[in-house]
Amino acid sequence: MLDKARFFNTSEGSLEECRYYVMLASDLGYGIDRDAMLRSLDEVSRMLHAYAESIRKNAAGRQIDRS
């Protein structure tokens, strides 16, 4: 479980880094569709969060079953 927690933490950090670069590219006038890209990043963020929560709940359920 610890490896997965590290993976999710790294993934969330990378997602925020992408969000920053999208805003930077837009501010610098690179002609990107900022809103569409941010919506995509929001969707990925929700999916990542939901997946992490399901892993946590599943792991917690297995620990209860062992007691």
N, C-alpha and C positions, 0 to 999 in steps of 0.2 A: 504494500500500500504506500510506503514511503516513496518509492520510485515514481509511482503514479502522481503523488502529491507534488513532487518536484517537477514532473512533466507539465502538470496543469499550471503551476506557478510560472514556469518558463513560457508556456503558451500564452498565458494572460499578459505577461510582460511583452512578448513579441507582438501581440495584438495591439497593445497600447502604443508600441513603437511604430507600427504601421499607421495607426490613427494619426500620430504626430506627423509622420512623413506625408500623409495625404494632405493634411492641413498646410504644411510647409510648402508643398508643391503647388497647391492652390494659391497660397499667398504670394508665391514667386511668379505666378502667372503662367504656369505650364499647361494651362488649358485642359485640365482634367475635370471630370464631372464629380466634384467634391461631394455633393449630396448623395449621389448614387453609391460612391465608394464608401462613404460613412455608413449608409444604410446596410451595405453588405457586411461591413465590419461589425455593426451592431448585431446582425443576424448570426454571424460566426460567434460573437461573444455570448449570445443567448444559448446557442447550441453547445458551446464548450462548457458553460456554466451548468446546463441541464445534464450533460454527460458526467461532469464531475460530481454533481449531487447524486446521480443514480449510482455511481461507483461507491460514494461514501455511504449511502443508505444500504447498499448491498453488503458492504464490508461490515457495517454495524450489525446487520441482521445475522451475518455468519458468526460474529463474536457472541451474540446473545444465544444462538443455538448451541454453542460449545459449552456454555456454563451449565 
